[in-house]
Amino acid sequence: MPSLPLFQVDAFADRPFTGNPAAVVPLTTWPDDALLQAIAAENNLSETAFLVPETDPSADTDDHLRWFTPTVEVDLCGHATLAAAWVVMTQMRPDTRRARFRTRSGTLTVTRAEARADAALSLDVPARPPQAATAPPDGLAEALGAPPIEVLEAPEALLAVVADADTVRGLTPDMRALARFLGARFAIVTAPADHPGADDPGIDDPGADDFVSRVFAPGHDIDEDPVTGAAHCTLAPYWAARLGRREVTGFQASARGGRVRCRLAGDRVILSGTVVPILSGQFTLPDAPPGVRTP
């Protein structure tokens, strides 16, 4: 039977079973989108990343990258890009320390400062700063399970700021009600971390996080996303402006948890974190569509 190589990587993770798991499937050419969607549904992870080598010799990218949830293709996914870059740098082209991807969100570049497989990776993505919401929707507090003190809007997202980190951790949203508010958007809920950041005076812990967050996307059949790179494209400019710094660190307080280090660079954000490979194998297919590598 034909098969596809398959890797599963925990991104923004410092040990196994933390961070956000993503599947990565290298291809030679693109098969039908229906097959890509079926594979993502079978993996049943928040994202499956598919890679095809770049064929345009004038392009400034090495691979074409696409991301699928179990139900839809999405425009941007940070953690699956980090996972895909790890596969490129350790399995496909282990002599490289840079991966450049052509995506729906433009060219995304991932680098690693050291050649070690466990070195931190840095992802260059567009910033998505939030704007004040025209009118916070009635009933949002009941849907989230806590009253926001500020509501802002960003591309494809609603940003709700709540009082403190304990409120973020204790949220138990009504997913059905939340889906009615959000539609295809996702909700980012955030608050200051328990301890202020390293650049503030009088801090004993230089590694303290600046903010915590959680992300809910019931409209994509993902009630809660464990660690969300795309959300930090909005969180980073919000907290950088609020704290008066270009560099901030966030902890996404899902059950798995994961830390994202963020640095503003003009209209871009550099998201950094480590990844942990979990498994590799073969995805068995009943037929042999274009782009499938066979043993």
Backbone as numpy.savetxt, mean C-alpha at the origin, in Angstrom:
# Nx Ny Nz CAx CAy CAz Cx Cy Cz
0.39 -29.55 -16.78 -0.44 -28.36 -16.78 0.44 -27.10 -16.78
0.02 -26.02 -17.45 0.78 -24.77 -17.41 0.72 -24.16 -16.02
1.72 -23.35 -15.70 1.76 -22.74 -14.38 2.43 -21.38 -14.45
2.21 -20.61 -13.42 2.80 -19.28 -13.27 3.64 -19.25 -12.01
4.79 -18.57 -12.04 5.52 -18.37 -10.79 4.73 -17.44 -9.88
4.76 -17.72 -8.59 3.99 -16.95 -7.63 4.84 -16.73 -6.38
4.89 -15.49 -5.92 5.58 -15.14 -4.69 4.61 -14.42 -3.78
4.71 -14.67 -2.48 3.93 -13.91 -1.51 4.89 -13.24 -0.55
4.71 -11.93 -0.38 5.65 -11.11 0.38 4.86 -10.25 1.35
5.29 -10.21 2.61 4.72 -9.28 3.59 5.46 -7.95 3.47
4.75 -6.90 3.06 5.36 -5.59 2.84 5.09 -4.67 4.02
6.01 -3.73 4.24 5.98 -2.87 5.43 5.91 -3.74 6.68
6.75 -4.76 6.69 6.76 -5.74 7.78 8.19 -5.89 8.30
8.33 -6.09 9.61 9.65 -6.33 10.18 9.83 -7.77 10.62
8.78 -8.58 10.49 8.86 -10.00 10.81 7.69 -10.69 10.11
7.73 -12.01 9.97 6.62 -12.69 9.29 5.28 -12.44 9.98
4.23 -12.44 9.16 2.85 -12.33 9.62 2.50 -10.93 10.12
3.33 -9.93 9.77 2.99 -8.53 10.01 2.95 -7.83 8.66
2.69 -6.54 8.67 2.62 -5.80 7.42 1.44 -6.24 6.58
1.56 -6.03 5.27 0.46 -6.33 4.35 0.93 -7.37 3.33
0.30 -8.53 3.27 0.74 -9.54 2.31 0.28 -9.20 0.90
1.16 -9.40 -0.06 0.83 -9.21 -1.47 1.36 -10.40 -2.25
0.61 -10.81 -3.25 1.09 -11.82 -4.19 1.72 -11.10 -5.38
2.78 -11.68 -5.93 3.47 -11.13 -7.09 3.59 -12.23 -8.13
3.11 -11.96 -9.35 3.10 -12.94 -10.43 3.84 -12.36 -11.63
5.08 -12.80 -11.92 5.77 -12.35 -13.13 5.21 -13.06 -14.36
5.04 -12.29 -15.44 4.54 -12.82 -16.71 5.50 -12.43 -17.82
5.32 -13.00 -19.01 6.10 -12.60 -20.17 5.33 -11.65 -21.06
4.02 -11.86 -21.22 3.13 -10.93 -21.91 1.80 -10.94 -21.16
0.94 -9.97 -21.51 -0.32 -9.87 -20.79 -1.35 -10.86 -21.33
-1.91 -11.70 -20.46 -3.08 -12.51 -20.84 -4.34 -11.66 -20.74
-5.49 -12.27 -20.94 -6.75 -11.54 -20.80 -6.90 -11.03 -19.36
-7.52 -9.84 -19.24 -7.75 -9.29 -17.91 -8.60 -10.21 -17.05
-9.48 -10.98 -17.67 -10.33 -11.89 -16.91 -9.48 -12.92 -16.16
-8.39 -13.36 -16.77 -7.52 -14.31 -16.09 -6.80 -13.63 -14.92
-6.31 -12.41 -15.13 -5.65 -11.69 -14.04 -6.59 -11.52 -12.86
-7.83 -11.15 -13.16 -8.81 -10.97 -12.07 -9.11 -12.29 -11.37
-9.20 -13.37 -12.13 -9.48 -14.67 -11.53 -8.33 -15.12 -10.62
-7.10 -14.85 -11.03 -5.96 -15.21 -10.20 -5.97 -14.41 -8.91
-6.26 -13.10 -9.01 -6.32 -12.26 -7.82 -7.43 -12.72 -6.88
-8.56 -13.10 -7.45 -9.66 -13.60 -6.61 -9.26 -14.90 -5.92
-8.56 -15.77 -6.64 -8.13 -17.03 -6.04 -7.11 -16.79 -4.92
-6.20 -15.84 -5.12 -5.23 -15.52 -4.06 -5.92 -14.96 -2.83
-6.97 -14.18 -3.06 -7.80 -13.64 -1.97 -6.97 -12.81 -0.98
-5.99 -12.08 -1.50 -5.25 -11.09 -0.73 -5.74 -9.71 -1.14
-5.41 -8.69 -0.36 -5.88 -7.36 -0.72 -5.38 -6.96 -2.10
-4.16 -7.39 -2.48 -3.64 -7.06 -3.81 -2.80 -8.22 -4.36
-2.93 -8.43 -5.66 -2.00 -9.26 -6.42 -1.37 -8.37 -7.47
-0.04 -8.36 -7.54 0.70 -7.56 -8.52 1.14 -8.45 -9.67
0.97 -7.95 -10.89 1.39 -8.66 -12.10 2.45 -7.83 -12.82
3.52 -8.50 -13.27 4.65 -7.85 -13.92 4.85 -8.38 -15.32
5.11 -7.49 -16.27 5.51 -7.87 -17.63 6.71 -7.01 -18.00
7.78 -7.57 -18.58 8.93 -6.75 -18.97 8.53 -5.64 -19.94
9.15 -4.48 -19.79 8.90 -3.35 -20.68 9.40 -3.69 -22.09
8.58 -3.41 -23.08 8.94 -3.71 -24.47 9.30 -2.47 -25.27
9.03 -1.27 -24.73 9.34 -0.03 -25.44 10.79 0.36 -25.14
11.69 0.30 -26.15 13.10 0.60 -25.87 13.35 2.04 -25.46
12.41 2.95 -25.76 12.59 4.35 -25.38 12.04 4.65 -23.99
11.40 3.68 -23.36 10.78 3.91 -22.05 11.85 4.00 -20.97
11.52 4.73 -19.90 12.43 4.84 -18.76 12.07 3.85 -17.67
11.33 2.80 -18.04 10.91 1.79 -17.07 11.43 0.42 -17.48
11.47 -0.48 -16.49 11.95 -1.84 -16.72 10.81 -2.84 -16.87
9.69 -2.57 -16.19 8.56 -3.50 -16.19 7.26 -2.72 -16.18
6.22 -3.35 -16.70 4.85 -2.84 -16.60 4.21 -3.54 -15.42
3.62 -2.77 -14.51 3.08 -3.30 -13.26 1.60 -2.95 -13.16
0.79 -3.95 -12.80 -0.64 -3.73 -12.56 -1.01 -4.41 -11.25
-2.09 -3.88 -10.61 -2.52 -4.39 -9.31 -4.01 -4.74 -9.36
-4.36 -5.87 -8.79 -5.76 -6.30 -8.72 -6.10 -6.70 -7.29
-7.24 -6.20 -6.81 -7.85 -6.75 -5.60 -8.60 -8.02 -6.01
-9.24 -8.71 -5.08 -10.04 -9.87 -5.50 -11.20 -9.53 -6.43
-11.54 -8.23 -6.56 -12.71 -7.88 -7.39 -12.43 -6.86 -8.48
-11.40 -5.99 -8.34 -11.19 -4.92 -9.32 -9.70 -4.64 -9.49
-9.37 -4.03 -10.65 -8.03 -3.46 -10.84 -8.01 -2.06 -10.24
-6.88 -1.68 -9.61 -6.78 -0.39 -8.95 -5.67 0.45 -9.58
-5.72 1.77 -9.30 -4.79 2.70 -9.92 -3.46 2.81 -9.19
-3.44 2.50 -7.90 -2.22 2.65 -7.12 -2.24 1.71 -5.94
-1.13 1.03 -5.71 -0.99 0.17 -4.54 0.46 0.19 -4.10
0.71 0.76 -2.94 2.08 0.90 -2.48 2.71 -0.39 -2.00
1.98 -1.15 -1.16 2.62 -2.32 -0.56 2.91 -3.39 -1.61
2.02 -3.56 -2.61 2.27 -4.56 -3.65 3.39 -4.10 -4.58
3.62 -2.79 -4.72 4.76 -2.30 -5.50 6.06 -2.62 -4.78
6.07 -2.44 -3.47 7.25 -2.81 -2.69 7.52 -4.30 -2.82
6.46 -5.12 -2.75 6.62 -6.57 -2.89 7.13 -6.93 -4.28
6.58 -6.28 -5.31 7.03 -6.56 -6.68 8.50 -6.18 -6.86
8.92 -5.06 -6.27 10.31 -4.65 -6.37 11.23 -5.65 -5.70
10.79 -6.19 -4.56 11.61 -7.22 -3.90 11.80 -8.43 -4.82
10.74 -8.85 -5.51 10.84 -9.98 -6.43 11.80 -9.65 -7.57
11.71 -8.44 -8.11 12.61 -8.04 -9.19 14.06 -8.07 -8.72
14.33 -7.50 -7.54 15.70 -7.33 -7.08 16.34 -8.59 -6.52
15.54 -9.57 -6.13 16.10 -10.78 -5.53 15.90 -12.02 -6.39
14.86 -12.05 -7.23 14.55 -13.25 -7.99 14.76 -13.09 -9.50
14.41 -11.94 -10.04 14.46 -11.74 -11.48 15.77 -11.11 -11.93
16.18 -10.03 -11.27 17.42 -9.34 -11.62 18.18 -9.01 -10.34
18.78 -10.02 -9.71 19.39 -9.82 -8.39 20.60 -8.91 -8.39
21.08 -8.49 -9.55 22.22 -7.58 -9.60 21.80 -6.11 -9.55
20.50 -5.85 -9.51 20.02 -4.47 -9.52 19.56 -4.04 -8.14
19.65 -2.73 -7.89 19.14 -2.15 -6.64 18.11 -1.07 -6.94
17.55 -1.11 -8.15 16.49 -0.18 -8.51 15.50 -0.89 -9.42
14.22 -0.67 -9.18 13.15 -1.20 -10.04 12.28 -0.03 -10.48
12.05 0.07 -11.79 11.24 1.17 -12.33 10.03 0.56 -13.04
8.84 0.97 -12.61 7.61 0.36 -13.10 6.76 1.38 -13.85
6.21 0.96 -14.98 5.17 1.73 -15.66 3.83 1.29 -15.10
3.04 2.25 -14.60 1.78 1.92 -13.93 0.71 2.93 -14.34
-0.51 2.67 -13.87 -1.61 3.62 -14.06 -1.35 4.96 -13.37
-0.46 4.98 -12.39 -0.13 6.20 -11.67 1.22 6.78 -12.12
1.62 6.48 -13.35 2.88 6.97 -13.87 4.03 6.05 -13.50
5.24 6.55 -13.66 6.43 5.78 -13.34 6.65 5.76 -11.83
6.77 4.56 -11.28 7.07 4.38 -9.86 8.43 3.72 -9.75
9.28 4.28 -8.91 10.64 3.77 -8.74 10.84 3.30 -7.31
11.43 2.12 -7.18 11.77 1.57 -5.86 13.27 1.35 -5.83
13.91 1.78 -4.75 15.35 1.59 -4.59 15.64 0.93 -3.25
16.80 0.32 -3.17 17.28 -0.17 -1.87 18.73 0.28 -1.71
19.05 0.76 -0.53 20.35 1.36 -0.29 21.46 0.33 -0.24
21.12 -0.90 0.13 22.12 -1.96 0.26 21.69 -3.17 -0.56
22.64 -4.02 -0.89 22.37 -5.18 -1.74 21.72 -6.32 -0.97
21.69 -6.26 0.36 21.11 -7.35 1.14 19.63 -7.52 0.80
19.18 -8.78 0.79 17.78 -9.06 0.47 16.83 -8.49 1.50
17.32 -8.29 2.74 16.45 -7.77 3.80 16.60 -6.26 3.99
17.28 -5.57 3.08 17.46 -4.13 3.20 16.14 -3.41 2.99
16.00 -2.26 3.61 14.78 -1.47 3.45 14.65 -0.99 2.01
13.41 -0.90 1.55 13.09 -0.42 0.21 12.41 0.93 0.31
12.67 1.79 -0.66 12.07 3.13 -0.70 11.32 3.30 -2.01
10.05 3.69 -1.90 9.14 3.81 -3.04 8.79 5.28 -3.27
9.00 5.75 -4.49 8.72 7.12 -4.89 7.34 7.15 -5.54
6.37 7.83 -4.89 4.98 7.84 -5.37 4.44 9.27 -5.36
3.36 9.53 -6.11 2.77 10.87 -6.08 2.14 11.17 -4.73
2.33 12.41 -4.26 1.64 12.87 -3.05 0.17 13.11 -3.39
-0.70 12.82 -2.43 -2.13 13.06 -2.58 -2.62 13.85 -1.37
-2.23 15.11 -1.27 -2.62 15.89 -0.09 -4.13 16.04 0.01
-4.67 15.96 1.23 -6.12 16.07 1.40 -6.59 17.52 1.38
-7.85 17.70 1.06 -8.49 19.02 1.08 -9.67 18.96 2.04
-10.06 20.11 2.56 -11.20 20.16 3.46 -12.45 19.66 2.75
-13.20 18.82 3.43 -14.44 18.30 2.84 -15.47 19.42 2.74
-16.24 19.40 1.65 -17.27 20.43 1.49 -18.34 20.29 2.57
-18.70 19.09 2.90 -19.68 18.85 3.95 -19.50 17.44 4.48
-18.95 17.27 5.68 -18.81 15.92 6.24 -20.16 15.21 6.25
-20.23 14.00 5.77 -21.52 13.33 5.64 -22.16 13.02 6.98
-23.46 13.24 7.07 -24.20 12.88 8.27 -24.14 11.37 8.47
-23.97 10.98 9.71 -23.94 9.56 10.02 -22.57 8.93 9.94
-21.54 9.71 9.53 -20.20 9.13 9.42 -19.69 8.65 10.78
-19.95 9.42 11.82 -19.48 9.01 13.15 -20.07 7.67 13.56
-21.36 7.47 13.28 -21.99 6.20 13.63 -21.41 5.06 12.79
-21.12 5.31 11.51 -20.56 4.27 10.65 -19.15 3.89 11.09
-18.35 4.89 11.46 -16.98 4.62 11.90 -16.94 4.03 13.31
-17.88 4.44 14.14 -17.86 4.02 15.54 -17.18 5.03 16.43
-16.86 6.23 15.92 -16.25 7.29 16.72 -16.45 8.61 15.98
-16.59 9.71 16.71 -16.79 11.01 16.05 -15.47 11.58 15.55
-15.35 11.89 14.27 -14.13 12.57 13.79 -14.13 14.03 14.22
-12.93 14.55 14.51 -12.81 15.97 14.83 -12.49 16.78 13.57
-12.14 16.10 12.48 -11.86 16.75 11.21 -12.07 15.72 10.11
-12.67 16.15 9.00 -12.87 15.28 7.85 -12.35 15.99 6.62
-11.49 15.30 5.87 -10.91 15.85 4.65 -11.11 14.85 3.52
-10.92 15.34 2.29 -11.08 14.49 1.13 -9.78 14.46 0.34
-9.47 13.30 -0.20 -8.31 13.10 -1.07 -8.75 12.24 -2.24
-7.94 12.15 -3.29 -8.33 11.28 -4.41 -8.62 9.86 -3.94
-9.84 9.42 -4.17 -10.27 8.05 -3.87 -10.35 7.75 -2.38
-10.28 8.79 -1.52 -10.24 8.51 -0.08 -10.94 9.61 0.71
-11.41 9.22 1.88 -11.94 10.14 2.89 -11.02 10.02 4.10
-10.49 11.14 4.58 -9.58 11.16 5.71 -10.31 11.69 6.94
-10.43 10.85 7.97 -11.10 11.23 9.21 -10.07 11.27 10.32
-9.93 12.43 10.95 -9.00 12.61 12.06 -9.80 12.49 13.36
-9.34 11.61 14.25 -10.02 11.41 15.52 -9.11 11.85 16.65
-9.62 11.77 17.87 -8.98 12.45 19.01 -7.62 11.86 19.38
-7.50 10.54 19.41 -6.26 9.95 19.93 -6.05 8.56 19.36
-4.86 8.02 19.64 -4.47 6.72 19.10 -5.35 5.60 19.63
-5.77 5.70 20.88 -6.64 4.66 21.43 -7.96 4.58 20.67
-8.47 5.72 20.24 -9.70 5.72 19.46 -9.50 5.01 18.14
-8.36 5.26 17.48 -8.06 4.57 16.22 -8.01 3.06 16.44
-7.29 2.64 17.46 -7.13 1.20 17.70 -8.45 0.53 18.07
-9.33 1.25 18.74 -10.56 0.65 19.23 -11.73 0.69 18.26
-11.55 1.23 17.08 -12.66 1.34 16.13 -13.23 -0.02 15.74
-14.56 -0.09 15.70 -15.26 -1.25 15.16 -16.34 -0.75 14.21
-15.95 -0.36 12.99 -16.91 0.28 12.08 -18.06 -0.65 11.69
-19.17 -0.02 11.36 -20.29 -0.71 10.72 -19.97 -0.73 9.23
-19.46 -1.86 8.72 -18.95 -1.90 7.36 -20.04 -1.67 6.32
-21.23 -2.15 6.59 -22.31 -1.94 5.62 -22.65 -0.46 5.51
-22.76 0.21 6.66 -23.04 1.65 6.65 -21.88 2.42 6.05
-20.66 2.01 6.37 -19.49 2.70 5.86 -19.40 2.58 4.34
-19.75 1.42 3.82 -19.73 1.22 2.37 -20.70 2.16 1.67
-21.83 2.45 2.31 -22.79 3.39 1.70 -22.20 4.78 1.61
-21.43 5.19 2.62 -20.79 6.50 2.58 -19.67 6.55 1.54
-18.88 5.50 1.47 -17.64 5.55 0.72 -17.81 5.23 -0.75
-18.72 4.33 -1.09 -18.77 3.84 -2.46 -17.45 3.15 -2.79
-16.78 3.61 -3.87 -15.51 3.00 -4.26 -14.32 3.60 -3.52
-14.55 4.61 -2.69 -13.44 5.21 -1.95 -13.07 4.35 -0.73
-11.94 4.68 -0.11 -11.60 4.04 1.15 -11.51 5.10 2.23
-11.66 4.66 3.46 -11.62 5.58 4.61 -10.28 5.42 5.32
-9.63 6.54 5.57 -8.40 6.58 6.36 -8.75 7.25 7.69
-8.52 6.57 8.79 -8.77 7.15 10.11 -7.42 7.30 10.79
-7.15 8.48 11.34 -5.83 8.75 11.88 -5.91 9.63 13.13
-4.82 9.60 13.90 -4.69 10.41 15.11 -3.21 10.51 15.45
-2.84 11.47 16.30 -1.44 11.51 16.76 -1.07 10.21 17.46
0.18 9.82 17.32 0.66 8.63 18.03 0.69 8.89 19.52
0.85 7.81 20.28 0.90 7.93 21.74 2.06 8.81 22.19
3.18 8.78 21.41 4.35 9.58 21.74 4.65 10.48 20.56
5.04 11.71 20.79 5.36 12.61 19.68 6.61 12.17 18.96
6.84 12.78 17.81 7.92 12.33 16.94 9.31 12.71 17.43
10.31 12.20 16.73 11.69 12.31 17.18 12.21 13.74 17.16
11.67 14.61 16.31 12.19 15.96 16.20 11.59 16.91 17.24
10.62 16.45 18.00 10.03 17.29 19.03 10.93 17.29 20.27
10.97 18.37 21.03 11.87 18.45 22.18 11.45 17.51 23.31
12.46 17.03 24.03 12.19 16.27 25.24 11.75 14.84 25.01
12.07 14.28 23.87 11.62 12.92 23.56 12.73 11.92 23.87
12.44 10.97 24.73 13.43 9.95 25.08 13.56 8.88 24.02
12.47 8.63 23.28 12.46 7.55 22.29 12.59 8.14 20.89
13.78 8.11 20.28 13.95 8.74 18.97 13.24 7.97 17.86
12.79 6.77 18.15 12.10 6.00 17.13 10.59 6.07 17.23
10.08 7.00 18.04 8.64 7.08 18.24 7.92 7.42 16.95
6.73 6.86 16.77 5.91 7.19 15.61 5.26 8.56 15.80
4.94 9.20 14.68 4.27 10.49 14.72 2.76 10.36 14.70
2.25 9.34 14.01 0.80 9.18 13.90 0.47 7.70 13.75
-0.77 7.39 14.03 -1.29 6.04 13.78 -2.47 6.16 12.82
-2.81 5.06 12.18 -3.92 5.08 11.24 -4.49 3.68 11.09
-5.69 3.64 10.52 -6.28 2.41 10.02 -7.02 2.75 8.73
-7.18 1.74 7.86 -7.76 1.98 6.54 -8.84 0.93 6.28
-10.00 1.42 5.84 -11.15 0.55 5.57 -11.61 0.76 4.13
-11.84 -0.34 3.41 -12.24 -0.26 2.00 -13.33 -1.28 1.71
-14.50 -1.19 2.37 -15.53 -2.21 2.15 -16.06 -2.22 0.72
-15.95 -1.09 0.00 -16.40 -1.07 -1.38 -15.55 -1.91 -2.31
-14.34 -2.29 -1.87 -13.46 -3.17 -2.64 -13.41 -4.57 -2.04
-14.39 -4.89 -1.20 -14.43 -6.18 -0.52 -13.21 -6.38 0.40
-12.66 -5.27 0.89 -11.56 -5.31 1.86 -12.04 -4.51 3.07
-12.57 -5.19 4.07 -13.08 -4.45 5.22 -11.97 -3.59 5.83
-10.83 -4.20 6.11 -9.70 -3.43 6.63 -8.42 -3.88 5.92
-7.69 -2.90 5.39 -6.41 -3.19 4.74 -5.31 -3.11 5.81
-4.42 -4.10 5.88 -3.47 -4.13 6.99 -2.49 -2.96 7.02
-1.81 -2.68 5.89 -0.88 -1.54 5.81 -0.97 -1.00 4.39
-1.26 0.28 4.24 -1.68 0.81 2.95 -0.73 1.91 2.48
0.11 1.61 1.49 1.01 2.61 0.95 0.27 3.79 0.36
-0.80 3.53 -0.41 -1.54 4.61 -1.06 -2.12 5.57 -0.03
-2.55 5.06 1.13 -3.09 5.95 2.16 -2.02 6.90 2.69
-0.77 6.45 2.71 0.30 7.30 3.22 0.69 8.38 2.22
0.25 8.27 0.96 0.39 9.39 0.03 -0.45 10.58 0.47
-1.48 10.32 1.26 -2.32 11.37 1.85 -1.92 11.67 3.28
-1.63 10.63 4.06 -1.25 10.84 5.45 0.05 11.63 5.58
1.02 11.35 4.72 2.33 12.02 4.84 2.21 13.53 4.67
1.58 14.05 3.60 1.47 15.51 3.50 0.61 16.12 4.60
-0.43 15.39 5.06 -1.26 15.94 6.14 -0.44 16.11 7.41
0.25 15.05 7.84 0.97 15.12 9.10 2.24 15.96 8.98
2.87 15.98 7.80 4.04 16.84 7.62 3.66 18.30 7.79
2.51 18.69 7.22 2.05 20.07 7.37 1.66 20.35 8.82
0.99 19.41 9.46 0.54 19.62 10.83 1.70 19.71 11.81
2.76 18.92 11.57 3.89 18.89 12.48 5.02 19.82 12.06
4.93 20.38 10.84 5.97 21.28 10.37 7.27 20.59 10.04
7.18 19.38 9.49 8.37 18.61 9.14 8.21 17.96 7.78
9.30 17.63 7.14 9.24 16.93 5.84 9.25 15.42 6.02
9.72 14.94 7.16 9.81 13.50 7.40 8.94 13.13 8.60
8.08 12.13 8.40 7.20 11.65 9.47 7.13 10.13 9.37
6.76 9.51 10.47 6.64 8.05 10.51 5.27 7.68 11.05
4.62 6.76 10.34 3.29 6.33 10.76 3.25 4.84 11.04
2.42 4.47 11.99 2.16 3.06 12.28 0.71 2.77 11.96
0.48 1.83 11.04 -0.90 1.44 10.72 -1.32 0.35 11.69
-2.28 0.67 12.54 -2.59 -0.14 13.71 -3.67 -1.18 13.43
-3.51 -1.93 12.34 -4.37 -3.07 12.07 -3.96 -4.23 12.96
-4.66 -5.34 12.83 -4.30 -6.52 13.62 -2.88 -7.00 13.29
-2.46 -6.85 12.03 -1.11 -7.25 11.64 -0.10 -6.14 11.96
-0.45 -4.92 11.66 0.40 -3.77 11.98 1.58 -3.62 11.05
1.97 -2.37 10.80 3.14 -2.11 9.98 3.53 -0.66 10.04
4.83 -0.41 9.86 5.37 0.95 9.99 5.81 1.46 8.61
5.46 2.73 8.34 5.80 3.36 7.07 6.53 4.66 7.37
7.75 4.79 6.90 8.52 6.03 7.03 8.30 6.86 5.78
7.99 8.14 5.95 7.55 8.99 4.85 8.43 10.24 4.78
8.79 10.62 3.55 9.54 11.85 3.34 8.95 12.59 2.16
8.57 13.86 2.35 8.05 14.67 1.27 9.19 15.10 0.35
8.93 15.05 -0.97 9.90 15.47 -1.97 9.14 16.21 -3.07
8.82 17.47 -2.81 8.02 18.24 -3.76 6.61 17.68 -3.81
6.17 17.33 -5.02 4.84 16.75 -5.16 4.87 15.23 -5.10
5.96 14.68 -4.56 6.11 13.23 -4.40 6.28 12.90 -2.92
6.10 11.64 -2.59 6.35 11.13 -1.25 7.22 9.89 -1.38
8.26 9.80 -0.57 9.10 8.61 -0.51 8.64 7.79 0.68
8.12 6.59 0.41 7.65 5.68 1.45 8.68 4.57 1.62
9.14 4.35 2.84 10.18 3.36 3.09 9.72 2.33 4.11
10.16 1.10 3.89 9.85 0.02 4.82 10.58 -1.24 4.42
10.47 -2.24 5.25 11.10 -3.52 4.98 10.04 -4.54 4.58
10.49 -5.61 3.93 9.58 -6.67 3.50 10.12 -8.01 3.97
9.21 -8.96 4.08 9.56 -10.32 4.51 8.94 -11.30 3.53
9.75 -12.07 2.78 9.17 -13.09 1.88 8.56 -14.23 2.69
7.41 -14.69 2.24 6.67 -15.72 2.98 6.64 -17.05 2.23
6.38 -17.01 0.94 6.32 -18.27 0.20 6.60 -18.02 -1.27
6.97 -19.08 -1.98 7.10 -19.05 -3.43 6.65 -20.40 -3.96
6.13 -20.39 -5.18 5.66 -21.64 -5.76 5.12 -21.41 -7.15
4.21 -22.28 -7.56 3.63 -22.24 -8.89 2.11 -22.18 -8.79
1.51 -21.32 -9.60 0.06 -21.20 -9.69 -0.38 -22.03 -10.89
-1.11 -23.10 -10.66 -1.50 -24.03 -11.72 -2.71 -23.51 -12.47
-2.64 -23.58 -13.81 -3.72 -23.13 -14.68 -4.26 -24.27 -15.52
-5.53 -24.23 -15.90 -6.08 -25.30 -16.72 -5.71 -25.21 -18.19
-5.38 -23.97 -18.66 -5.03 -23.77 -20.06 -3.69 -23.05 -20.14
-3.30 -22.68 -21.36 -2.03 -21.99 -21.56 -2.25 -20.67 -22.28
-2.77 -19.65 -21.59 -2.97 -18.35 -22.23 -1.66 -17.65 -22.49
-1.62 -16.63 -23.37 -0.38 -15.89 -23.64 0.19 -15.32 -22.35
1.52 -15.32 -22.27 2.18 -14.76 -21.11 2.47 -15.74 -20.01
2.02 -16.98 -20.15 2.22 -17.97 -19.09 3.52 -18.72 -19.33
4.34 -18.75 -18.31 5.57 -19.55 -18.39 5.26 -20.98 -18.02
5.71 -21.91 -18.80 5.49 -23.32 -18.51 6.81 -23.97 -18.11
6.74 -25.01 -17.28 7.97 -25.65 -16.83 8.74 -26.25 -18.01
